[in-house]
Amino acid sequence: MAYNKVVISGINTSELTVLSEEEKMQLLREIRDTGSKSARDRLIKGNLRLVLSVIQRFTGRGEDVDDLFQIGVVGLIKAINNFDLTKEVRFSTYCVPMISGELRRHLRDYSHVKVSRSMRDLAYKAIQAKEHLTAELGREPNIDEIAAETGEKRSEVVIALESISDPVSLYEPVFSDSDDTLYIMDQIGDRNDVDSWLQEMSIREAIRSLGERERNILYLRFLRGKTQVEVAREIGISQAQVSRLEKSAIEKVKNGGDI
Protein backbone atom coordinates (compact mmCIF):
# COMPACT_ATOMS: atom_id res chain seq x y z
CA MET A 1 0.00 0.00 0.00
CA ALA A 2 1.53 3.30 -1.07
CA TYR A 3 1.13 6.34 1.14
CA ASN A 4 3.27 8.86 -0.68
CA LYS A 5 0.40 10.63 -2.47
CA VAL A 6 -2.78 9.82 -0.60
CA VAL A 7 -4.98 11.64 1.87
CA ILE A 8 -5.70 9.89 5.17
CA SER A 9 -7.91 11.52 7.80
CA GLY A 10 -7.67 14.78 5.86
CA ILE A 11 -3.85 14.71 5.86
CA ASN A 12 -1.85 14.80 2.64
CA THR A 13 0.78 12.18 3.45
CA SER A 14 3.16 13.46 0.77
CA GLU A 15 3.61 16.63 2.84
CA LEU A 16 4.51 14.90 6.11
CA THR A 17 7.90 15.70 7.58
CA VAL A 18 10.24 13.27 9.31
CA LEU A 19 12.11 14.36 12.44
CA SER A 20 15.60 13.21 13.31
CA GLU A 21 16.07 11.32 16.57
CA GLU A 22 17.84 14.35 18.05
CA GLU A 23 14.89 16.59 17.16
CA LYS A 24 12.49 14.13 18.77
CA MET A 25 14.49 14.14 21.99
CA GLN A 26 14.62 17.93 22.04
CA LEU A 27 10.85 18.16 21.60
CA LEU A 28 10.24 15.53 24.29
CA ARG A 29 12.40 17.47 26.74
CA GLU A 30 10.54 20.68 25.88
CA ILE A 31 7.21 18.95 26.47
CA ARG A 32 8.39 17.59 29.83
CA ASP A 33 9.92 20.89 30.96
CA THR A 34 7.33 23.40 29.75
CA GLY A 35 4.27 21.40 28.67
CA SER A 36 4.54 23.14 25.28
CA LYS A 37 1.50 22.37 23.09
CA SER A 38 3.33 23.49 19.95
CA ALA A 39 6.20 21.07 20.71
CA ARG A 40 3.67 18.26 21.24
CA ASP A 41 1.91 19.05 17.96
CA ARG A 42 5.20 19.16 16.09
CA LEU A 43 6.30 15.85 17.61
CA ILE A 44 3.00 14.20 16.65
CA LYS A 45 3.14 15.51 13.08
CA GLY A 46 6.80 14.51 12.80
CA ASN A 47 5.93 10.89 13.62
CA LEU A 48 2.84 10.38 11.46
CA ARG A 49 4.91 8.53 8.85
CA LEU A 50 5.83 6.08 11.59
CA VAL A 51 2.12 5.55 12.28
CA LEU A 52 1.52 4.96 8.57
CA SER A 53 4.34 2.41 8.46
CA VAL A 54 2.90 0.46 11.39
CA ILE A 55 -0.71 0.39 10.16
CA GLN A 56 0.38 -1.27 6.91
CA ARG A 57 0.57 -4.51 8.95
CA PHE A 58 -3.09 -4.17 9.91
CA THR A 59 -4.68 -3.30 6.54
CA GLY A 60 -6.46 -5.73 4.25
CA ARG A 61 -8.86 -6.94 6.95
CA GLY A 62 -11.85 -4.86 5.96
CA GLU A 63 -10.91 -2.08 8.36
CA ASP A 64 -11.16 1.54 7.28
CA VAL A 65 -7.65 2.97 6.83
CA ASP A 66 -8.72 6.33 8.28
CA ASP A 67 -9.93 4.57 11.43
CA LEU A 68 -6.69 2.60 11.75
CA PHE A 69 -4.68 5.76 11.26
CA GLN A 70 -6.55 7.64 13.99
CA ILE A 71 -6.17 4.70 16.38
CA GLY A 72 -2.46 4.55 15.55
CA VAL A 73 -2.16 8.24 16.42
CA VAL A 74 -3.73 7.47 19.82
CA GLY A 75 -0.93 4.94 20.35
CA LEU A 76 1.62 7.58 19.31
CA ILE A 77 0.21 10.08 21.83
CA LYS A 78 0.36 7.44 24.58
CA ALA A 79 4.00 6.82 23.65
CA ILE A 80 4.73 10.56 23.95
CA ASN A 81 3.00 10.69 27.34
CA ASN A 82 4.82 7.64 28.72
CA PHE A 83 8.28 7.88 27.17
CA ASP A 84 11.06 7.91 29.76
CA LEU A 85 13.86 10.27 28.76
CA THR A 86 16.24 8.65 31.25
CA LYS A 87 16.21 5.35 29.33
CA GLU A 88 18.68 4.83 26.49
CA VAL A 89 16.12 3.84 23.86
CA ARG A 90 15.16 5.42 20.54
CA PHE A 91 11.75 7.06 20.54
CA SER A 92 10.71 5.26 17.33
CA THR A 93 11.74 1.92 18.85
CA TYR A 94 9.50 2.62 21.83
CA CYS A 95 6.64 3.88 19.65
CA VAL A 96 6.23 0.82 17.42
CA PRO A 97 4.93 -1.60 20.11
CA MET A 98 2.77 1.16 21.62
CA ILE A 99 1.10 1.91 18.28
CA SER A 100 0.80 -1.80 17.46
CA GLY A 101 -0.72 -2.49 20.87
CA GLU A 102 -3.37 0.18 20.37
CA LEU A 103 -4.26 -1.23 16.95
CA ARG A 104 -4.39 -4.80 18.27
CA ARG A 105 -6.73 -3.74 21.08
CA HIS A 106 -9.04 -2.14 18.54
CA LEU A 107 -9.01 -5.20 16.28
CA ARG A 108 -9.52 -7.48 19.29
CA ASP A 109 -12.52 -5.52 20.53
CA TYR A 110 -14.12 -5.42 17.06
CA SER A 111 -12.93 -8.79 15.79
CA HIS A 112 -15.40 -11.14 14.07
CA VAL A 113 -13.58 -14.07 15.69
CA LYS A 114 -15.16 -14.74 19.08
CA VAL A 115 -12.74 -14.88 22.01
CA SER A 116 -14.01 -15.37 25.55
CA ARG A 117 -14.27 -12.29 27.75
CA SER A 118 -11.89 -13.74 30.35
CA MET A 119 -9.33 -14.49 27.62
CA ARG A 120 -9.62 -10.97 26.21
CA ASP A 121 -9.26 -9.48 29.69
CA LEU A 122 -6.12 -11.49 30.35
CA ALA A 123 -4.70 -10.53 26.96
CA TYR A 124 -5.42 -6.85 27.65
CA LYS A 125 -3.78 -7.19 31.08
CA ALA A 126 -0.71 -8.79 29.46
CA ILE A 127 -0.48 -6.04 26.83
CA GLN A 128 -0.62 -3.37 29.54
CA ALA A 129 2.09 -5.20 31.47
CA LYS A 130 4.21 -5.40 28.31
CA GLU A 131 3.89 -1.66 27.68
CA HIS A 132 4.73 -0.88 31.32
CA LEU A 133 7.80 -3.15 31.26
CA THR A 134 8.92 -1.76 27.90
CA ALA A 135 8.99 1.73 29.40
CA GLU A 136 10.68 0.53 32.58
CA LEU A 137 13.30 -1.75 31.00
CA GLY A 138 13.97 0.20 27.81
CA ARG A 139 13.34 -2.96 25.77
CA GLU A 140 10.54 -5.40 25.03
CA PRO A 141 10.06 -7.88 27.90
CA ASN A 142 10.01 -11.63 27.37
CA ILE A 143 6.94 -13.76 28.13
CA ASP A 144 8.26 -14.84 31.55
CA GLU A 145 8.63 -11.21 32.62
CA ILE A 146 5.12 -10.41 31.37
CA ALA A 147 3.69 -13.41 33.24
CA ALA A 148 5.48 -12.35 36.45
CA GLU A 149 4.17 -8.80 36.08
CA THR A 150 0.57 -10.00 35.65
CA GLY A 151 0.80 -12.69 38.31
CA GLU A 152 -0.58 -15.24 35.85
CA LYS A 153 0.80 -18.55 34.62
CA ARG A 154 3.15 -18.32 31.64
CA SER A 155 1.07 -20.80 29.59
CA GLU A 156 -2.13 -18.84 30.18
CA VAL A 157 -0.51 -15.57 29.14
CA VAL A 158 0.82 -17.18 25.94
CA ILE A 159 -2.62 -18.59 25.05
CA ALA A 160 -4.33 -15.27 25.80
CA LEU A 161 -1.93 -13.26 23.64
CA GLU A 162 -2.13 -15.78 20.80
CA SER A 163 -5.93 -15.69 20.89
CA ILE A 164 -5.93 -12.03 19.80
CA SER A 165 -2.96 -12.21 17.42
CA ASP A 166 -3.06 -12.80 13.70
CA PRO A 167 -0.21 -14.61 11.91
CA VAL A 168 2.12 -12.27 10.03
CA SER A 169 5.05 -12.72 7.71
CA LEU A 170 8.56 -12.35 9.10
CA TYR A 171 9.25 -10.08 6.14
CA GLU A 172 6.43 -7.62 6.87
CA PRO A 173 7.74 -4.08 7.50
CA VAL A 174 7.04 -2.55 10.90
CA PHE A 175 8.80 0.76 10.29
CA SER A 176 10.39 2.55 7.38
CA ASP A 177 12.55 5.63 7.76
CA SER A 178 13.71 6.74 4.31
CA ASP A 179 15.67 3.76 2.89
CA ASP A 180 16.06 2.06 6.27
CA THR A 181 13.18 -0.43 6.58
CA LEU A 182 12.69 -2.45 9.76
CA TYR A 183 11.09 -5.88 9.28
CA ILE A 184 9.56 -8.22 11.88
CA MET A 185 12.47 -10.60 11.23
CA ASP A 186 14.91 -7.87 12.30
CA GLN A 187 13.33 -7.79 15.78
CA ILE A 188 13.62 -11.53 16.39
CA GLY A 189 16.72 -12.87 18.07
CA ASP A 190 18.09 -16.42 18.25
CA ARG A 191 21.15 -16.45 20.48
CA ASN A 192 21.39 -20.26 20.37
CA ASP A 193 21.64 -20.72 16.63
CA VAL A 194 24.09 -18.35 15.00
CA ASP A 195 24.70 -20.76 12.12
CA SER A 196 21.03 -20.70 11.15
CA TRP A 197 21.06 -16.92 11.11
CA LEU A 198 24.17 -16.83 8.94
CA GLN A 199 22.65 -19.39 6.60
CA GLU A 200 19.46 -17.33 6.30
CA MET A 201 21.49 -14.25 5.40
CA SER A 202 23.47 -16.25 2.85
CA ILE A 203 20.32 -17.66 1.23
CA ARG A 204 18.74 -14.22 0.98
CA GLU A 205 21.92 -12.92 -0.65
CA ALA A 206 21.91 -15.87 -3.07
CA ILE A 207 18.31 -15.11 -4.07
CA ARG A 208 19.22 -11.49 -4.73
CA SER A 209 22.00 -12.64 -7.06
CA LEU A 210 19.58 -14.58 -9.27
CA GLY A 211 18.42 -13.17 -12.57
CA GLU A 212 15.04 -11.43 -12.70
CA ARG A 213 13.40 -14.33 -14.56
CA GLU A 214 14.72 -16.91 -12.08
CA ARG A 215 13.53 -14.85 -9.10
CA ASN A 216 10.14 -14.44 -10.74
CA ILE A 217 9.82 -18.18 -11.32
CA LEU A 218 10.66 -18.99 -7.68
CA TYR A 219 8.19 -16.35 -6.53
CA LEU A 220 5.36 -17.68 -8.70
CA ARG A 221 6.10 -21.31 -7.89
CA PHE A 222 6.73 -21.22 -4.15
CA LEU A 223 5.04 -18.05 -2.92
CA ARG A 224 2.08 -17.92 -5.29
CA GLY A 225 1.72 -21.71 -5.49
CA LYS A 226 1.42 -21.86 -9.28
CA THR A 227 2.20 -24.94 -11.34
CA GLN A 228 5.02 -24.96 -13.88
CA VAL A 229 2.42 -24.89 -16.67
CA GLU A 230 0.76 -21.82 -15.16
CA VAL A 231 4.13 -20.10 -14.72
CA ALA A 232 5.08 -20.89 -18.30
CA ARG A 233 1.83 -19.40 -19.55
CA GLU A 234 2.25 -16.27 -17.42
CA ILE A 235 5.83 -15.41 -18.41
CA GLY A 236 5.60 -16.66 -22.00
CA ILE A 237 8.04 -19.58 -22.15
CA SER A 238 7.66 -23.35 -22.33
CA GLN A 239 7.04 -25.59 -19.33
CA ALA A 240 10.35 -27.35 -20.03
CA GLN A 241 12.18 -24.00 -19.82
CA VAL A 242 10.44 -23.20 -16.53
CA SER A 243 11.49 -26.58 -15.14
CA ARG A 244 15.10 -26.07 -16.22
CA LEU A 245 15.30 -22.50 -14.88
CA GLU A 246 13.63 -23.50 -11.62
CA LYS A 247 16.10 -26.33 -11.00
CA SER A 248 19.01 -24.03 -11.86
CA ALA A 249 17.76 -21.30 -9.51
CA ILE A 250 17.25 -23.75 -6.64
CA GLU A 251 20.73 -25.16 -7.15
CA LYS A 252 22.23 -21.65 -7.07
CA VAL A 253 20.36 -20.83 -3.86
CA LYS A 254 21.48 -24.10 -2.27
CA ASN A 255 25.10 -23.42 -3.14
CA GLY A 256 24.81 -19.83 -1.94
CA GLY A 257 23.16 -20.95 1.30
CA ASP A 258 25.87 -23.45 2.28
CA ILE A 259 28.06 -22.27 5.16
Legacy VTK file of the C-alpha trace (Angstrom):
# vtk DataFile Version 3.0
C-alpha trace
ASCII
DATASET POLYDATA
POINTS 259 float
0.000 0.000 0.000
1.528 3.305 -1.074
1.134 6.339 1.138
3.273 8.861 -0.685
0.401 10.633 -2.472
-2.779 9.819 -0.599
-4.977 11.645 1.868
-5.703 9.888 5.166
-7.909 11.525 7.798
-7.667 14.784 5.862
-3.847 14.714 5.864
-1.846 14.801 2.640
0.779 12.180 3.448
3.156 13.462 0.769
3.614 16.632 2.843
4.508 14.899 6.111
7.901 15.704 7.583
10.239 13.266 9.315
12.110 14.360 12.439
15.595 13.212 13.314
16.067 11.320 16.568
17.840 14.352 18.054
14.888 16.593 17.162
12.489 14.125 18.772
14.494 14.142 21.993
14.618 17.931 22.043
10.846 18.156 21.601
10.236 15.526 24.285
12.404 17.474 26.740
10.544 20.682 25.875
7.209 18.951 26.469
8.394 17.589 29.835
9.922 20.887 30.964
7.333 23.395 29.750
4.269 21.404 28.667
4.536 23.137 25.281
1.500 22.368 23.094
3.330 23.492 19.950
6.195 21.075 20.713
3.673 18.258 21.239
1.906 19.053 17.962
5.197 19.157 16.091
6.297 15.846 17.606
3.001 14.198 16.653
3.144 15.509 13.082
6.800 14.507 12.798
5.926 10.887 13.620
2.841 10.376 11.461
4.907 8.534 8.845
5.827 6.079 11.592
2.118 5.546 12.277
1.521 4.957 8.570
4.341 2.411 8.458
2.903 0.457 11.385
-0.708 0.391 10.161
0.382 -1.274 6.911
0.573 -4.511 8.955
-3.094 -4.166 9.908
-4.679 -3.299 6.543
-6.465 -5.731 4.247
-8.864 -6.942 6.950
-11.854 -4.857 5.963
-10.913 -2.077 8.359
-11.164 1.543 7.280
-7.653 2.969 6.828
-8.722 6.327 8.276
-9.928 4.568 11.428
-6.695 2.601 11.750
-4.676 5.764 11.261
-6.551 7.641 13.994
-6.167 4.700 16.384
-2.459 4.548 15.555
-2.164 8.239 16.424
-3.726 7.474 19.822
-0.927 4.945 20.352
1.618 7.584 19.312
0.209 10.077 21.829
0.360 7.442 24.575
3.997 6.820 23.651
4.730 10.558 23.952
3.002 10.689 27.345
4.818 7.645 28.724
8.281 7.883 27.169
11.060 7.907 29.758
13.864 10.275 28.763
16.236 8.646 31.250
16.215 5.347 29.333
18.676 4.828 26.491
16.115 3.837 23.860
15.158 5.419 20.543
11.747 7.058 20.545
10.713 5.264 17.328
11.736 1.916 18.850
9.504 2.620 21.833
6.641 3.883 19.645
6.234 0.818 17.417
4.928 -1.598 20.113
2.768 1.160 21.618
1.098 1.906 18.278
0.798 -1.799 17.455
-0.723 -2.492 20.872
-3.368 0.180 20.369
-4.261 -1.227 16.949
-4.394 -4.800 18.274
-6.732 -3.741 21.081
-9.037 -2.143 18.538
-9.013 -5.202 16.282
-9.524 -7.477 19.291
-12.522 -5.522 20.529
-14.124 -5.424 17.065
-12.926 -8.792 15.789
-15.396 -11.143 14.073
-13.577 -14.074 15.695
-15.159 -14.740 19.075
-12.742 -14.877 22.009
-14.015 -15.373 25.553
-14.270 -12.291 27.749
-11.891 -13.741 30.346
-9.332 -14.488 27.623
-9.624 -10.966 26.210
-9.265 -9.481 29.691
-6.118 -11.491 30.353
-4.696 -10.533 26.957
-5.419 -6.851 27.648
-3.778 -7.190 31.083
-0.714 -8.786 29.462
-0.475 -6.038 26.831
-0.622 -3.372 29.535
2.086 -5.199 31.468
4.207 -5.396 28.313
3.886 -1.658 27.682
4.731 -0.875 31.324
7.798 -3.152 31.258
8.918 -1.757 27.897
8.985 1.733 29.402
10.683 0.526 32.583
13.305 -1.747 31.002
13.974 0.205 27.805
13.343 -2.964 25.765
10.538 -5.397 25.026
10.060 -7.878 27.901
10.007 -11.632 27.374
6.944 -13.759 28.134
8.257 -14.836 31.546
8.630 -11.208 32.615
5.119 -10.407 31.374
3.693 -13.406 33.243
5.479 -12.346 36.451
4.170 -8.796 36.079
0.573 -9.996 35.647
0.804 -12.694 38.311
-0.585 -15.244 35.849
0.795 -18.553 34.616
3.146 -18.324 31.645
1.074 -20.795 29.588
-2.133 -18.841 30.177
-0.507 -15.571 29.142
0.819 -17.176 25.941
-2.621 -18.587 25.052
-4.334 -15.267 25.797
-1.933 -13.258 23.637
-2.135 -15.784 20.804
-5.932 -15.689 20.888
-5.925 -12.029 19.798
-2.963 -12.208 17.420
-3.065 -12.797 13.700
-0.211 -14.606 11.910
2.121 -12.273 10.035
5.052 -12.723 7.706
8.565 -12.355 9.099
9.252 -10.077 6.138
6.425 -7.616 6.869
7.741 -4.081 7.496
7.044 -2.547 10.897
8.796 0.763 10.289
10.394 2.546 7.376
12.553 5.631 7.763
13.713 6.736 4.307
15.675 3.763 2.891
16.059 2.061 6.272
13.184 -0.435 6.581
12.692 -2.449 9.762
11.091 -5.881 9.283
9.560 -8.222 11.881
12.465 -10.598 11.228
14.911 -7.874 12.303
13.328 -7.787 15.781
13.618 -11.526 16.390
16.715 -12.874 18.072
18.095 -16.423 18.246
21.153 -16.448 20.484
21.390 -20.255 20.373
21.640 -20.722 16.628
24.086 -18.349 14.997
24.703 -20.763 12.124
21.031 -20.696 11.155
21.063 -16.917 11.115
24.174 -16.830 8.936
22.650 -19.389 6.595
19.464 -17.335 6.301
21.489 -14.253 5.395
23.475 -16.249 2.846
20.321 -17.658 1.233
18.743 -14.217 0.980
21.922 -12.921 -0.654
21.908 -15.873 -3.065
18.307 -15.107 -4.071
19.219 -11.488 -4.734
22.000 -12.640 -7.065
19.582 -14.581 -9.271
18.420 -13.165 -12.569
15.045 -11.427 -12.701
13.402 -14.325 -14.565
14.720 -16.906 -12.080
13.528 -14.853 -9.100
10.138 -14.445 -10.742
9.820 -18.184 -11.322
10.661 -18.993 -7.684
8.191 -16.348 -6.534
5.364 -17.676 -8.702
6.102 -21.314 -7.891
6.727 -21.220 -4.155
5.040 -18.046 -2.915
2.079 -17.920 -5.291
1.724 -21.707 -5.489
1.423 -21.858 -9.281
2.200 -24.943 -11.344
5.020 -24.959 -13.885
2.417 -24.890 -16.670
0.759 -21.817 -15.156
4.129 -20.105 -14.718
5.082 -20.893 -18.301
1.830 -19.401 -19.551
2.247 -16.273 -17.420
5.830 -15.412 -18.411
5.599 -16.656 -22.003
8.040 -19.581 -22.146
7.657 -23.352 -22.330
7.042 -25.595 -19.326
10.348 -27.348 -20.035
12.180 -24.000 -19.816
10.439 -23.205 -16.533
11.491 -26.576 -15.135
15.100 -26.065 -16.220
15.300 -22.498 -14.878
13.627 -23.502 -11.620
16.100 -26.327 -10.998
19.007 -24.034 -11.862
17.757 -21.296 -9.511
17.246 -23.753 -6.645
20.731 -25.158 -7.153
22.226 -21.651 -7.067
20.359 -20.835 -3.862
21.479 -24.100 -2.266
25.098 -23.420 -3.136
24.807 -19.834 -1.939
23.159 -20.952 1.299
25.872 -23.450 2.277
28.064 -22.271 5.160
LINES 1 260
259 0 1 2 3 4 5 6 7 8 9 10 11 12 13 14 15 16 17 18 19 20 21 22 23 24 25 26 27 28 29 30 31 32 33 34 35 36 37 38 39 40 41 42 43 44 45 46 47 48 49 50 51 52 53 54 55 56 57 58 59 60 61 62 63 64 65 66 67 68 69 70 71 72 73 74 75 76 77 78 79 80 81 82 83 84 85 86 87 88 89 90 91 92 93 94 95 96 97 98 99 100 101 102 103 104 105 106 107 108 109 110 111 112 113 114 115 116 117 118 119 120 121 122 123 124 125 126 127 128 129 130 131 132 133 134 135 136 137 138 139 140 141 142 143 144 145 146 147 148 149 150 151 152 153 154 155 156 157 158 159 160 161 162 163 164 165 166 167 168 169 170 171 172 173 174 175 176 177 178 179 180 181 182 183 184 185 186 187 188 189 190 191 192 193 194 195 196 197 198 199 200 201 202 203 204 205 206 207 208 209 210 211 212 213 214 215 216 217 218 219 220 221 222 223 224 225 226 227 228 229 230 231 232 233 234 235 236 237 238 239 240 241 242 243 244 245 246 247 248 249 250 251 252 253 254 255 256 257 258
